[in-house]
Amino acid sequence: MSDDLPSPIDVERSLTPVAPPPGSPDHARRSGASAPAGAAPATQTPAPAAARPLPAERLAFKGRAREEVIALDWPFERDGNVVETITVRRLTVAEVAEVVDSGALAEHGLWAVWAAQAGLTVGELRGLDEDDGGRVTEACNRFLPRVFAATLAGTADAATSSGPTSATGAPMSGS
């Protein structure tokens, strides 16, 4: 059967290389044209423009509830105002990207996602009374974007295999 196949070395190339598009830094060199007068050498690339966030519209979602208000058993004061409730909500694609791109996810894990869902800082969320914090993170998990579901499952698996856990799913010390 291998006698029927031609040697790959004896076959002429059937694909032609793709030429760079006009205006690209490599176009002049690959096409054999000389660079226009006053043009920068091909080895210099322009400085990247400052990244601008992609636009995201505020949409009026219909259907299922996208937020839940949690009444705190232990209200706290922030910036001179007493916080008695925390509204937990679903995140948009842009908000998930912001958590990831900011580095907060890498630094704080799911705490960064939960904080964004609750409109708190990670420090404020972790500073809540345990019972309130447990109810807030449970509500966050109900609205957790699917992209983080595996992370939550991994956290739960790790917590249950190491002993008792707190209401927030974290392993309790002393076990």
Protein Blocks (a to p, Z undefined) as FASTA:
>chain_A
ZZmpccfklpccfbdcddddehiaklmmmnopacdehiacfkbccddddddddddddddd
ehjdfbdcdddfbdcdeehiacfbdcdddddfklmmmmmmnommmmnmmmlmmmmmnopa
fklmmmpcfklmmmmmmmmmmmgcfklmmmmmmmmmmmmmnoccdfkopacehZZ
